[in-house]
Amino acid sequence: MKLGDLHGFAVASALKALASGDPVGALDWMDSIPESQRPRELEAEAGYQAAKLSLSNQHWGSAEERLRLSLSARSSPLVQQRLALIRQPR
């Protein structure tokens, strides 16, 4: 199996995980792809969805990390605003 085939399989698996409501699983699949070859939109969406899960469970540190990941892949005013809110002192 070629390296490109493995990357394609990982992307397809990440898309499937995201579609089934498992953004953390999607990020795990994305981690198997070299950073320079990851689909940026997919990485941004998976990071944002994973951050929302972290927020709902009050896992502030992981939410911040995942929002930063999402922003590094795609600029978004909404994500920037949520990140700023997390960083505010409680």
PyMOL Python script that loads the backbone (N, CA, C, O; Angstrom):
from pymol import cmd

cmd.read_pdbstr("""\
ATOM      1  N   MET A   1       0.843  -1.171   0.000  1.00  0.00           N
ATOM      2  CA  MET A   1       0.000   0.000   0.000  1.00  0.00           C
ATOM      3  C   MET A   1       0.894   1.241   0.000  1.00  0.00           C
ATOM      4  O   MET A   1       1.860   1.315   0.760  1.00  0.00           O
ATOM      5  N   LYS A   2       0.574   2.204  -0.843  1.00  0.00           N
ATOM      6  CA  LYS A   2       1.359   3.428  -0.956  1.00  0.00           C
ATOM      7  C   LYS A   2       1.035   4.379   0.191  1.00  0.00           C
ATOM      8  O   LYS A   2      -0.021   4.292   0.816  1.00  0.00           O
ATOM      9  N   LEU A   3       1.975   5.291   0.450  1.00  0.00           N
ATOM     10  CA  LEU A   3       1.794   6.280   1.505  1.00  0.00           C
ATOM     11  C   LEU A   3       0.574   7.156   1.232  1.00  0.00           C
ATOM     12  O   LEU A   3      -0.182   7.467   2.153  1.00  0.00           O
ATOM     13  N   GLY A   4       0.376   7.554  -0.019  1.00  0.00           N
ATOM     14  CA  GLY A   4      -0.788   8.361  -0.380  1.00  0.00           C
ATOM     15  C   GLY A   4      -2.086   7.635  -0.103  1.00  0.00           C
ATOM     16  O   GLY A   4      -3.076   8.249   0.297  1.00  0.00           O
ATOM     17  N   ASP A   5      -2.086   6.311  -0.317  1.00  0.00           N
ATOM     18  CA  ASP A   5      -3.277   5.503  -0.022  1.00  0.00           C
ATOM     19  C   ASP A   5      -3.573   5.506   1.479  1.00  0.00           C
ATOM     20  O   ASP A   5      -4.729   5.563   1.897  1.00  0.00           O
ATOM     21  N   LEU A   6      -2.499   5.442   2.284  1.00  0.00           N
ATOM     22  CA  LEU A   6      -2.675   5.467   3.738  1.00  0.00           C
ATOM     23  C   LEU A   6      -3.228   6.807   4.195  1.00  0.00           C
ATOM     24  O   LEU A   6      -4.090   6.869   5.072  1.00  0.00           O
ATOM     25  N   HIS A   7      -2.721   7.889   3.589  1.00  0.00           N
ATOM     26  CA  HIS A   7      -3.223   9.222   3.934  1.00  0.00           C
ATOM     27  C   HIS A   7      -4.694   9.350   3.530  1.00  0.00           C
ATOM     28  O   HIS A   7      -5.507   9.896   4.275  1.00  0.00           O
ATOM     29  N   GLY A   8      -5.018   8.843   2.353  1.00  0.00           N
ATOM     30  CA  GLY A   8      -6.404   8.885   1.893  1.00  0.00           C
ATOM     31  C   GLY A   8      -7.321   8.096   2.821  1.00  0.00           C
ATOM     32  O   GLY A   8      -8.437   8.524   3.115  1.00  0.00           O
ATOM     33  N   PHE A   9      -6.844   6.945   3.277  1.00  0.00           N
ATOM     34  CA  PHE A   9      -7.622   6.136   4.215  1.00  0.00           C
ATOM     35  C   PHE A   9      -7.817   6.885   5.529  1.00  0.00           C
ATOM     36  O   PHE A   9      -8.909   6.870   6.098  1.00  0.00           O
ATOM     37  N   ALA A  10      -6.761   7.541   6.012  1.00  0.00           N
ATOM     38  CA  ALA A  10      -6.844   8.294   7.263  1.00  0.00           C
ATOM     39  C   ALA A  10      -7.821   9.458   7.132  1.00  0.00           C
ATOM     40  O   ALA A  10      -8.600   9.716   8.050  1.00  0.00           O
ATOM     41  N   VAL A  11      -7.791  10.163   6.003  1.00  0.00           N
ATOM     42  CA  VAL A  11      -8.719  11.284   5.777  1.00  0.00           C
ATOM     43  C   VAL A  11     -10.158  10.764   5.724  1.00  0.00           C
ATOM     44  O   VAL A  11     -11.056  11.342   6.337  1.00  0.00           O
ATOM     45  N   ALA A  12     -10.368   9.673   4.991  1.00  0.00           N
ATOM     46  CA  ALA A  12     -11.712   9.100   4.900  1.00  0.00           C
ATOM     47  C   ALA A  12     -12.202   8.648   6.276  1.00  0.00           C
ATOM     48  O   ALA A  12     -13.375   8.824   6.605  1.00  0.00           O
ATOM     49  N   SER A  13     -11.327   8.077   7.063  1.00  0.00           N
ATOM     50  CA  SER A  13     -11.699   7.633   8.408  1.00  0.00           C
ATOM     51  C   SER A  13     -11.993   8.823   9.318  1.00  0.00           C
ATOM     52  O   SER A  13     -12.900   8.765  10.148  1.00  0.00           O
ATOM     53  N   ALA A  14     -11.227   9.899   9.162  1.00  0.00           N
ATOM     54  CA  ALA A  14     -11.469  11.113   9.947  1.00  0.00           C
ATOM     55  C   ALA A  14     -12.817  11.723   9.584  1.00  0.00           C
ATOM     56  O   ALA A  14     -13.564  12.153  10.462  1.00  0.00           O
ATOM     57  N   LEU A  15     -13.126  11.759   8.304  1.00  0.00           N
ATOM     58  CA  LEU A  15     -14.420  12.287   7.862  1.00  0.00           C
ATOM     59  C   LEU A  15     -15.568  11.449   8.422  1.00  0.00           C
ATOM     60  O   LEU A  15     -16.583  11.983   8.868  1.00  0.00           O
ATOM     61  N   LYS A  16     -15.391  10.142   8.393  1.00  0.00           N
ATOM     62  CA  LYS A  16     -16.425   9.240   8.911  1.00  0.00           C
ATOM     63  C   LYS A  16     -16.610   9.442  10.412  1.00  0.00           C
ATOM     64  O   LYS A  16     -17.740   9.474  10.901  1.00  0.00           O
ATOM     65  N   ALA A  17     -15.505   9.577  11.143  1.00  0.00           N
ATOM     66  CA  ALA A  17     -15.583   9.795  12.592  1.00  0.00           C
ATOM     67  C   ALA A  17     -16.282  11.118  12.902  1.00  0.00           C
ATOM     68  O   ALA A  17     -17.119  11.187  13.802  1.00  0.00           O
ATOM     69  N   LEU A  18     -15.937  12.156  12.162  1.00  0.00           N
ATOM     70  CA  LEU A  18     -16.562  13.460  12.388  1.00  0.00           C
ATOM     71  C   LEU A  18     -18.052  13.410  12.084  1.00  0.00           C
ATOM     72  O   LEU A  18     -18.862  13.959  12.831  1.00  0.00           O
ATOM     73  N   ALA A  19     -18.409  12.759  11.001  1.00  0.00           N
ATOM     74  CA  ALA A  19     -19.821  12.651  10.619  1.00  0.00           C
ATOM     75  C   ALA A  19     -20.628  11.848  11.635  1.00  0.00           C
ATOM     76  O   ALA A  19     -21.829  12.068  11.788  1.00  0.00           O
ATOM     77  N   SER A  20     -19.976  10.925  12.324  1.00  0.00           N
ATOM     78  CA  SER A  20     -20.687  10.108  13.308  1.00  0.00           C
ATOM     79  C   SER A  20     -20.637  10.717  14.709  1.00  0.00           C
ATOM     80  O   SER A  20     -21.024  10.077  15.687  1.00  0.00           O
ATOM     81  N   GLY A  21     -20.154  11.971  14.797  1.00  0.00           N
ATOM     82  CA  GLY A  21     -20.150  12.662  16.082  1.00  0.00           C
ATOM     83  C   GLY A  21     -18.956  12.371  16.959  1.00  0.00           C
ATOM     84  O   GLY A  21     -19.028  12.546  18.175  1.00  0.00           O
ATOM     85  N   ASP A  22     -17.865  11.932  16.372  1.00  0.00           N
ATOM     86  CA  ASP A  22     -16.651  11.615  17.129  1.00  0.00           C
ATOM     87  C   ASP A  22     -15.489  12.504  16.667  1.00  0.00           C
ATOM     88  O   ASP A  22     -14.587  12.026  15.980  1.00  0.00           O
ATOM     89  N   PRO A  23     -15.501  13.796  17.039  1.00  0.00           N
ATOM     90  CA  PRO A  23     -14.430  14.681  16.574  1.00  0.00           C
ATOM     91  C   PRO A  23     -13.068  14.330  17.154  1.00  0.00           C
ATOM     92  O   PRO A  23     -12.045  14.579  16.517  1.00  0.00           O
ATOM     93  N   VAL A  24     -13.040  13.760  18.345  1.00  0.00           N
ATOM     94  CA  VAL A  24     -11.760  13.362  18.933  1.00  0.00           C
ATOM     95  C   VAL A  24     -11.160  12.217  18.116  1.00  0.00           C
ATOM     96  O   VAL A  24      -9.954  12.186  17.870  1.00  0.00           O
ATOM     97  N   GLY A  25     -11.999  11.289  17.705  1.00  0.00           N
ATOM     98  CA  GLY A  25     -11.538  10.211  16.832  1.00  0.00           C
ATOM     99  C   GLY A  25     -11.037  10.751  15.507  1.00  0.00           C
ATOM    100  O   GLY A  25     -10.047  10.261  14.964  1.00  0.00           O
ATOM    101  N   ALA A  26     -11.721  11.766  14.986  1.00  0.00           N
ATOM    102  CA  ALA A  26     -11.276  12.391  13.734  1.00  0.00           C
ATOM    103  C   ALA A  26      -9.898  13.016  13.911  1.00  0.00           C
ATOM    104  O   ALA A  26      -9.043  12.900  13.033  1.00  0.00           O
ATOM    105  N   LEU A  27      -9.682  13.679  15.043  1.00  0.00           N
ATOM    106  CA  LEU A  27      -8.362  14.272  15.301  1.00  0.00           C
ATOM    107  C   LEU A  27      -7.298  13.191  15.442  1.00  0.00           C
ATOM    108  O   LEU A  27      -6.162  13.369  15.001  1.00  0.00           O
ATOM    109  N   ASP A  28      -7.665  12.077  16.054  1.00  0.00           N
ATOM    110  CA  ASP A  28      -6.708  10.961  16.165  1.00  0.00           C
ATOM    111  C   ASP A  28      -6.286  10.472  14.786  1.00  0.00           C
ATOM    112  O   ASP A  28      -5.105  10.218  14.551  1.00  0.00           O
ATOM    113  N   TRP A  29      -7.246  10.340  13.873  1.00  0.00           N
ATOM    114  CA  TRP A  29      -6.913   9.933  12.513  1.00  0.00           C
ATOM    115  C   TRP A  29      -6.041  10.986  11.833  1.00  0.00           C
ATOM    116  O   TRP A  29      -5.101  10.648  11.114  1.00  0.00           O
ATOM    117  N   MET A  30      -6.356  12.261  12.061  1.00  0.00           N
ATOM    118  CA  MET A  30      -5.566  13.338  11.438  1.00  0.00           C
ATOM    119  C   MET A  30      -4.120  13.338  11.937  1.00  0.00           C
ATOM    120  O   MET A  30      -3.206  13.717  11.204  1.00  0.00           O
ATOM    121  N   ASP A  31      -3.920  12.915  13.173  1.00  0.00           N
ATOM    122  CA  ASP A  31      -2.565  12.860  13.729  1.00  0.00           C
ATOM    123  C   ASP A  31      -1.677  11.868  12.989  1.00  0.00           C
ATOM    124  O   ASP A  31      -0.452  11.957  13.066  1.00  0.00           O
ATOM    125  N   SER A  32      -2.281  10.928  12.278  1.00  0.00           N
ATOM    126  CA  SER A  32      -1.481   9.940  11.540  1.00  0.00           C
ATOM    127  C   SER A  32      -1.000  10.474  10.189  1.00  0.00           C
ATOM    128  O   SER A  32      -0.273   9.789   9.469  1.00  0.00           O
ATOM    129  N   ILE A  33      -1.403  11.680   9.855  1.00  0.00           N
ATOM    130  CA  ILE A  33      -1.018  12.309   8.591  1.00  0.00           C
ATOM    131  C   ILE A  33      -0.014  13.413   8.893  1.00  0.00           C
ATOM    132  O   ILE A  33      -0.218  14.176   9.837  1.00  0.00           O
ATOM    133  N   PRO A  34       1.059  13.520   8.124  1.00  0.00           N
ATOM    134  CA  PRO A  34       1.994  14.622   8.349  1.00  0.00           C
ATOM    135  C   PRO A  34       1.259  15.967   8.312  1.00  0.00           C
ATOM    136  O   PRO A  34       0.387  16.189   7.472  1.00  0.00           O
ATOM    137  N   GLU A  35       1.626  16.849   9.229  1.00  0.00           N
ATOM    138  CA  GLU A  35       0.911  18.123   9.388  1.00  0.00           C
ATOM    139  C   GLU A  35       0.794  18.897   8.081  1.00  0.00           C
ATOM    140  O   GLU A  35      -0.238  19.514   7.818  1.00  0.00           O
ATOM    141  N   SER A  36       1.819  18.874   7.277  1.00  0.00           N
ATOM    142  CA  SER A  36       1.804  19.639   6.025  1.00  0.00           C
ATOM    143  C   SER A  36       0.830  19.066   4.993  1.00  0.00           C
ATOM    144  O   SER A  36       0.513  19.732   4.008  1.00  0.00           O
ATOM    145  N   GLN A  37       0.356  17.839   5.211  1.00  0.00           N
ATOM    146  CA  GLN A  37      -0.528  17.193   4.240  1.00  0.00           C
ATOM    147  C   GLN A  37      -1.963  17.028   4.747  1.00  0.00           C
ATOM    148  O   GLN A  37      -2.797  16.431   4.067  1.00  0.00           O
ATOM    149  N   ARG A  38      -2.247  17.550   5.927  1.00  0.00           N
ATOM    150  CA  ARG A  38      -3.600  17.428   6.479  1.00  0.00           C
ATOM    151  C   ARG A  38      -4.546  18.406   5.799  1.00  0.00           C
ATOM    152  O   ARG A  38      -4.175  19.552   5.544  1.00  0.00           O
ATOM    153  N   PRO A  39      -5.759  17.966   5.504  1.00  0.00           N
ATOM    154  CA  PRO A  39      -6.766  18.897   4.980  1.00  0.00           C
ATOM    155  C   PRO A  39      -7.124  19.919   6.062  1.00  0.00           C
ATOM    156  O   PRO A  39      -7.692  19.562   7.094  1.00  0.00           O
ATOM    157  N   ARG A  40      -6.791  21.184   5.822  1.00  0.00           N
ATOM    158  CA  ARG A  40      -6.919  22.226   6.834  1.00  0.00           C
ATOM    159  C   ARG A  40      -8.373  22.416   7.285  1.00  0.00           C
ATOM    160  O   ARG A  40      -8.627  22.592   8.476  1.00  0.00           O
ATOM    161  N   GLU A  41      -9.310  22.384   6.366  1.00  0.00           N
ATOM    162  CA  GLU A  41     -10.711  22.576   6.741  1.00  0.00           C
ATOM    163  C   GLU A  41     -11.205  21.447   7.644  1.00  0.00           C
ATOM    164  O   GLU A  41     -11.932  21.685   8.608  1.00  0.00           O
ATOM    165  N   LEU A  42     -10.810  20.237   7.328  1.00  0.00           N
ATOM    166  CA  LEU A  42     -11.207  19.086   8.147  1.00  0.00           C
ATOM    167  C   LEU A  42     -10.589  19.193   9.538  1.00  0.00           C
ATOM    168  O   LEU A  42     -11.261  18.944  10.539  1.00  0.00           O
ATOM    169  N   GLU A  43      -9.339  19.554   9.598  1.00  0.00           N
ATOM    170  CA  GLU A  43      -8.663  19.712  10.884  1.00  0.00           C
ATOM    171  C   GLU A  43      -9.315  20.825  11.712  1.00  0.00           C
ATOM    172  O   GLU A  43      -9.500  20.682  12.921  1.00  0.00           O
ATOM    173  N   ALA A  44      -9.660  21.932  11.050  1.00  0.00           N
ATOM    174  CA  ALA A  44     -10.304  23.049  11.748  1.00  0.00           C
ATOM    175  C   ALA A  44     -11.664  22.633  12.300  1.00  0.00           C
ATOM    176  O   ALA A  44     -11.980  22.932  13.451  1.00  0.00           O
ATOM    177  N   GLU A  45     -12.461  21.955  11.502  1.00  0.00           N
ATOM    178  CA  GLU A  45     -13.794  21.553  11.940  1.00  0.00           C
ATOM    179  C   GLU A  45     -13.723  20.512  13.055  1.00  0.00           C
ATOM    180  O   GLU A  45     -14.466  20.598  14.033  1.00  0.00           O
ATOM    181  N   ALA A  46     -12.842  19.540  12.914  1.00  0.00           N
ATOM    182  CA  ALA A  46     -12.698  18.522  13.959  1.00  0.00           C
ATOM    183  C   ALA A  46     -12.216  19.159  15.257  1.00  0.00           C
ATOM    184  O   ALA A  46     -12.691  18.807  16.336  1.00  0.00           O
ATOM    185  N   GLY A  47     -11.278  20.092  15.158  1.00  0.00           N
ATOM    186  CA  GLY A  47     -10.789  20.787  16.355  1.00  0.00           C
ATOM    187  C   GLY A  47     -11.892  21.578  17.029  1.00  0.00           C
ATOM    188  O   GLY A  47     -12.014  21.560  18.254  1.00  0.00           O
ATOM    189  N   TYR A  48     -12.694  22.271  16.240  1.00  0.00           N
ATOM    190  CA  TYR A  48     -13.784  23.073  16.795  1.00  0.00           C
ATOM    191  C   TYR A  48     -14.842  22.192  17.458  1.00  0.00           C
ATOM    192  O   TYR A  48     -15.303  22.493  18.559  1.00  0.00           O
ATOM    193  N   GLN A  49     -15.223  21.110  16.790  1.00  0.00           N
ATOM    194  CA  GLN A  49     -16.225  20.207  17.362  1.00  0.00           C
ATOM    195  C   GLN A  49     -15.695  19.536  18.636  1.00  0.00           C
ATOM    196  O   GLN A  49     -16.439  19.351  19.598  1.00  0.00           O
ATOM    197  N   ALA A  50     -14.413  19.175  18.636  1.00  0.00           N
ATOM    198  CA  ALA A  50     -13.814  18.574  19.834  1.00  0.00           C
ATOM    199  C   ALA A  50     -13.758  19.599  20.964  1.00  0.00           C
ATOM    200  O   ALA A  50     -13.954  19.243  22.126  1.00  0.00           O
ATOM    201  N   ALA A  51     -13.495  20.856  20.643  1.00  0.00           N
ATOM    202  CA  ALA A  51     -13.480  21.916  21.656  1.00  0.00           C
ATOM    203  C   ALA A  51     -14.859  22.081  22.281  1.00  0.00           C
ATOM    204  O   ALA A  51     -14.975  22.274  23.491  1.00  0.00           O
ATOM    205  N   LYS A  52     -15.897  22.007  21.465  1.00  0.00           N
ATOM    206  CA  LYS A  52     -17.257  22.125  21.994  1.00  0.00           C
ATOM    207  C   LYS A  52     -17.558  20.986  22.976  1.00  0.00           C
ATOM    208  O   LYS A  52     -18.205  21.206  24.001  1.00  0.00           O
ATOM    209  N   LEU A  53     -17.099  19.793  22.670  1.00  0.00           N
ATOM    210  CA  LEU A  53     -17.280  18.677  23.609  1.00  0.00           C
ATOM    211  C   LEU A  53     -16.534  18.939  24.913  1.00  0.00           C
ATOM    212  O   LEU A  53     -17.059  18.696  26.000  1.00  0.00           O
ATOM    213  N   SER A  54     -15.310  19.435  24.792  1.00  0.00           N
ATOM    214  CA  SER A  54     -14.525  19.741  25.989  1.00  0.00           C
ATOM    215  C   SER A  54     -15.208  20.813  26.824  1.00  0.00           C
ATOM    216  O   SER A  54     -15.249  20.722  28.051  1.00  0.00           O
ATOM    217  N   LEU A  55     -15.746  21.831  26.153  1.00  0.00           N
ATOM    218  CA  LEU A  55     -16.449  22.894  26.875  1.00  0.00           C
ATOM    219  C   LEU A  55     -17.674  22.350  27.604  1.00  0.00           C
ATOM    220  O   LEU A  55     -17.935  22.724  28.747  1.00  0.00           O
ATOM    221  N   SER A  56     -18.417  21.478  26.953  1.00  0.00           N
ATOM    222  CA  SER A  56     -19.625  20.941  27.582  1.00  0.00           C
ATOM    223  C   SER A  56     -19.289  20.093  28.807  1.00  0.00           C
ATOM    224  O   SER A  56     -20.125  19.914  29.693  1.00  0.00           O
ATOM    225  N   ASN A  57     -18.064  19.573  28.854  1.00  0.00           N
ATOM    226  CA  ASN A  57     -17.620  18.780  29.995  1.00  0.00           C
ATOM    227  C   ASN A  57     -16.754  19.588  30.960  1.00  0.00           C
ATOM    228  O   ASN A  57     -16.180  19.039  31.900  1.00  0.00           O
ATOM    229  N   GLN A  58     -16.668  20.897  30.720  1.00  0.00           N
ATOM    230  CA  GLN A  58     -15.891  21.827  31.539  1.00  0.00           C
ATOM    231  C   GLN A  58     -14.409  21.460  31.610  1.00  0.00           C
ATOM    232  O   GLN A  58     -13.767  21.636  32.645  1.00  0.00           O
ATOM    233  N   HIS A  59     -13.882  20.955  30.513  1.00  0.00           N
ATOM    234  CA  HIS A  59     -12.452  20.666  30.397  1.00  0.00           C
ATOM    235  C   HIS A  59     -11.795  21.846  29.682  1.00  0.00           C
ATOM    236  O   HIS A  59     -11.522  21.797  28.482  1.00  0.00           O
ATOM    237  N   TRP A  60     -11.551  22.903  30.451  1.00  0.00           N
ATOM    238  CA  TRP A  60     -11.127  24.181  29.884  1.00  0.00           C
ATOM    239  C   TRP A  60      -9.793  24.095  29.156  1.00  0.00           C
ATOM    240  O   TRP A  60      -9.642  24.672  28.079  1.00  0.00           O
ATOM    241  N   GLY A  61      -8.830  23.389  29.721  1.00  0.00           N
ATOM    242  CA  GLY A  61      -7.513  23.294  29.102  1.00  0.00           C
ATOM    243  C   GLY A  61      -7.557  22.621  27.737  1.00  0.00           C
ATOM    244  O   GLY A  61      -6.957  23.104  26.777  1.00  0.00           O
ATOM    245  N   SER A  62      -8.264  21.517  27.662  1.00  0.00           N
ATOM    246  CA  SER A  62      -8.341  20.833  26.376  1.00  0.00           C
ATOM    247  C   SER A  62      -9.180  21.619  25.384  1.00  0.00           C
ATOM    248  O   SER A  62      -8.908  21.582  24.184  1.00  0.00           O
ATOM    249  N   ALA A  63     -10.201  22.334  25.864  1.00  0.00           N
ATOM    250  CA  ALA A  63     -11.001  23.182  24.970  1.00  0.00           C
ATOM    251  C   ALA A  63     -10.124  24.286  24.375  1.00  0.00           C
ATOM    252  O   ALA A  63     -10.189  24.564  23.178  1.00  0.00           O
ATOM    253  N   GLU A  64      -9.317  24.902  25.212  1.00  0.00           N
ATOM    254  CA  GLU A  64      -8.426  25.961  24.707  1.00  0.00           C
ATOM    255  C   GLU A  64      -7.454  25.415  23.668  1.00  0.00           C
ATOM    256  O   GLU A  64      -7.244  26.028  22.622  1.00  0.00           O
ATOM    257  N   GLU A  65      -6.867  24.268  23.960  1.00  0.00           N
ATOM    258  CA  GLU A  65      -5.918  23.646  23.024  1.00  0.00           C
ATOM    259  C   GLU A  65      -6.586  23.340  21.687  1.00  0.00           C
ATOM    260  O   GLU A  65      -6.004  23.579  20.629  1.00  0.00           O
ATOM    261  N   ARG A  66      -7.798  22.815  21.733  1.00  0.00           N
ATOM    262  CA  ARG A  66      -8.502  22.441  20.496  1.00  0.00           C
ATOM    263  C   ARG A  66      -8.993  23.662  19.729  1.00  0.00           C
ATOM    264  O   ARG A  66      -9.045  23.636  18.499  1.00  0.00           O
ATOM    265  N   LEU A  67      -9.352  24.725  20.431  1.00  0.00           N
ATOM    266  CA  LEU A  67      -9.717  25.964  19.736  1.00  0.00           C
ATOM    267  C   LEU A  67      -8.495  26.568  19.048  1.00  0.00           C
ATOM    268  O   LEU A  67      -8.594  27.084  17.935  1.00  0.00           O
ATOM    269  N   ARG A  68      -7.335  26.500  19.722  1.00  0.00           N
ATOM    270  CA  ARG A  68      -6.107  26.996  19.080  1.00  0.00           C
ATOM    271  C   ARG A  68      -5.773  26.170  17.840  1.00  0.00           C
ATOM    272  O   ARG A  68      -5.337  26.718  16.828  1.00  0.00           O
ATOM    273  N   LEU A  69      -5.974  24.867  17.916  1.00  0.00           N
ATOM    274  CA  LEU A  69      -5.756  24.002  16.750  1.00  0.00           C
ATOM    275  C   LEU A  69      -6.680  24.412  15.609  1.00  0.00           C
ATOM    276  O   LEU A  69      -6.253  24.519  14.459  1.00  0.00           O
ATOM    277  N   SER A  70      -7.940  24.636  15.934  1.00  0.00           N
ATOM    278  CA  SER A  70      -8.907  25.037  14.912  1.00  0.00           C
ATOM    279  C   SER A  70      -8.502  26.361  14.273  1.00  0.00           C
ATOM    280  O   SER A  70      -8.580  26.517  13.054  1.00  0.00           O
ATOM    281  N   LEU A  71      -8.071  27.314  15.098  1.00  0.00           N
ATOM    282  CA  LEU A  71      -7.652  28.620  14.557  1.00  0.00           C
ATOM    283  C   LEU A  71      -6.394  28.519  13.717  1.00  0.00           C
ATOM    284  O   LEU A  71      -6.234  29.263  12.750  1.00  0.00           O
ATOM    285  N   SER A  72      -5.500  27.610  14.073  1.00  0.00           N
ATOM    286  CA  SER A  72      -4.271  27.476  13.286  1.00  0.00           C
ATOM    287  C   SER A  72      -4.561  26.919  11.892  1.00  0.00           C
ATOM    288  O   SER A  72      -3.798  27.137  10.950  1.00  0.00           O
ATOM    289  N   ALA A  73      -5.673  26.199  11.779  1.00  0.00           N
ATOM    290  CA  ALA A  73      -6.052  25.618  10.490  1.00  0.00           C
ATOM    291  C   ALA A  73      -6.936  26.549   9.666  1.00  0.00           C
ATOM    292  O   ALA A  73      -6.919  26.509   8.436  1.00  0.00           O
ATOM    293  N   ARG A  74      -7.725  27.404  10.371  1.00  0.00           N
ATOM    294  CA  ARG A  74      -8.653  28.280   9.656  1.00  0.00           C
ATOM    295  C   ARG A  74      -9.031  29.437  10.577  1.00  0.00           C
ATOM    296  O   ARG A  74      -9.435  29.226  11.720  1.00  0.00           O
ATOM    297  N   SER A  75      -8.898  30.639  10.074  1.00  0.00           N
ATOM    298  CA  SER A  75      -9.273  31.809  10.856  1.00  0.00           C
ATOM    299  C   SER A  75     -10.790  31.910  10.930  1.00  0.00           C
ATOM    300  O   SER A  75     -11.492  31.743   9.932  1.00  0.00           O
ATOM    301  N   SER A  76     -11.281  32.188  12.140  1.00  0.00           N
ATOM    302  CA  SER A  76     -12.720  32.285  12.336  1.00  0.00           C
ATOM    303  C   SER A  76     -12.996  33.237  13.497  1.00  0.00           C
ATOM    304  O   SER A  76     -12.516  33.008  14.608  1.00  0.00           O
ATOM    305  N   PRO A  77     -13.766  34.304  13.255  1.00  0.00           N
ATOM    306  CA  PRO A  77     -14.097  35.219  14.351  1.00  0.00           C
ATOM    307  C   PRO A  77     -14.818  34.529  15.506  1.00  0.00           C
ATOM    308  O   PRO A  77     -14.573  34.860  16.666  1.00  0.00           O
ATOM    309  N   LEU A  78     -15.695  33.585  15.212  1.00  0.00           N
ATOM    310  CA  LEU A  78     -16.416  32.868  16.264  1.00  0.00           C
ATOM    311  C   LEU A  78     -15.455  32.084  17.149  1.00  0.00           C
ATOM    312  O   LEU A  78     -15.558  32.125  18.375  1.00  0.00           O
ATOM    313  N   VAL A  79     -14.531  31.376  16.531  1.00  0.00           N
ATOM    314  CA  VAL A  79     -13.567  30.588  17.298  1.00  0.00           C
ATOM    315  C   VAL A  79     -12.667  31.518  18.103  1.00  0.00           C
ATOM    316  O   VAL A  79     -12.343  31.218  19.252  1.00  0.00           O
ATOM    317  N   GLN A  80     -12.259  32.643  17.517  1.00  0.00           N
ATOM    318  CA  GLN A  80     -11.440  33.614  18.240  1.00  0.00           C
ATOM    319  C   GLN A  80     -12.179  34.134  19.467  1.00  0.00           C
ATOM    320  O   GLN A  80     -11.585  34.283  20.535  1.00  0.00           O
ATOM    321  N   GLN A  81     -13.462  34.407  19.318  1.00  0.00           N
ATOM    322  CA  GLN A  81     -14.260  34.907  20.429  1.00  0.00           C
ATOM    323  C   GLN A  81     -14.379  33.858  21.534  1.00  0.00           C
ATOM    324  O   GLN A  81     -14.244  34.182  22.714  1.00  0.00           O
ATOM    325  N   ARG A  82     -14.625  32.629  21.164  1.00  0.00           N
ATOM    326  CA  ARG A  82     -14.735  31.565  22.172  1.00  0.00           C
ATOM    327  C   ARG A  82     -13.412  31.357  22.893  1.00  0.00           C
ATOM    328  O   ARG A  82     -13.387  31.121  24.101  1.00  0.00           O
ATOM    329  N   LEU A  83     -12.320  31.444  22.156  1.00  0.00           N
ATOM    330  CA  LEU A  83     -11.010  31.296  22.773  1.00  0.00           C
ATOM    331  C   LEU A  83     -10.760  32.435  23.766  1.00  0.00           C
ATOM    332  O   LEU A  83     -10.236  32.201  24.855  1.00  0.00           O
ATOM    333  N   ALA A  84     -11.125  33.643  23.403  1.00  0.00           N
ATOM    334  CA  ALA A  84     -10.960  34.787  24.310  1.00  0.00           C
ATOM    335  C   ALA A  84     -11.794  34.594  25.580  1.00  0.00           C
ATOM    336  O   ALA A  84     -11.338  34.935  26.672  1.00  0.00           O
ATOM    337  N   LEU A  85     -12.997  34.059  25.452  1.00  0.00           N
ATOM    338  CA  LEU A  85     -13.848  33.839  26.617  1.00  0.00           C
ATOM    339  C   LEU A  85     -13.263  32.786  27.558  1.00  0.00           C
ATOM    340  O   LEU A  85     -13.356  32.917  28.779  1.00  0.00           O
ATOM    341  N   ILE A  86     -12.668  31.758  26.995  1.00  0.00           N
ATOM    342  CA  ILE A  86     -12.050  30.709  27.815  1.00  0.00           C
ATOM    343  C   ILE A  86     -10.867  31.268  28.590  1.00  0.00           C
ATOM    344  O   ILE A  86     -10.635  30.892  29.739  1.00  0.00           O
ATOM    345  N   ARG A  87     -10.128  32.160  27.964  1.00  0.00           N
ATOM    346  CA  ARG A  87      -8.925  32.711  28.584  1.00  0.00           C
ATOM    347  C   ARG A  87      -9.208  33.729  29.670  1.00  0.00           C
ATOM    348  O   ARG A  87      -8.296  34.121  30.399  1.00  0.00           O
ATOM    349  N   GLN A  88     -10.451  34.163  29.794  1.00  0.00           N
ATOM    350  CA  GLN A  88     -10.793  35.139  30.840  1.00  0.00           C
ATOM    351  C   GLN A  88     -10.677  34.475  32.214  1.00  0.00           C
ATOM    352  O   GLN A  88     -11.001  33.299  32.380  1.00  0.00           O
ATOM    353  N   PRO A  89     -10.210  35.251  33.192  1.00  0.00           N
ATOM    354  CA  PRO A  89     -10.121  34.693  34.567  1.00  0.00           C
ATOM    355  C   PRO A  89     -11.514  34.320  35.077  1.00  0.00           C
ATOM    356  O   PRO A  89     -12.493  35.020  34.816  1.00  0.00           O
ATOM    357  N   ARG A  90     -11.580  33.236  35.788  1.00  0.00           N
ATOM    358  CA  ARG A  90     -12.850  32.774  36.345  1.00  0.00           C
ATOM    359  C   ARG A  90     -12.973  33.203  37.780  1.00  0.00           C
ATOM    360  O   ARG A  90     -13.977  32.909  38.429  1.00  0.00           O
TER     361      ARG A  90
END
""", "prot")
cmd.dss("prot")
cmd.show_as("cartoon", "prot")
cmd.util.cbc("prot")
cmd.orient("prot")
